[in-house]
Amino acid sequence: MRYSLLPYFYTLFREASVNGIPVMRPLWLEFPDDKETYNNGEAFMVGPSLLAQGIYEEVYKITCFPCLMNNLLK
């Protein structure tokens, strides 16, 4: 997954260097018409397509790896 996002990050950093738009953006920058995003300090956008949101409440403690998920689904 890391390498599949490289072109996206290169594009974001190029946009940041040319236009000055930050790579990590507050939600209101991407959604200016939504008033609920103005006071949300817990989430941010990485470019226009990726949402980053912290998880503060532990409900289940699960470590997911693709090989483990395949075994669990069988």
PyMOL commands that set and color helices and strands:
alter all, ss='L'
color gray80, all
select helices_A, chain A and resi 3-19+27-30+35-39+66-73
alter helices_A, ss='H'
color red, helices_A
select strands_A, chain A and resi 24-26+43-46+50-53
alter strands_A, ss='S'
color yellow, strands_A
deselect
rebuild
show_as cartoon
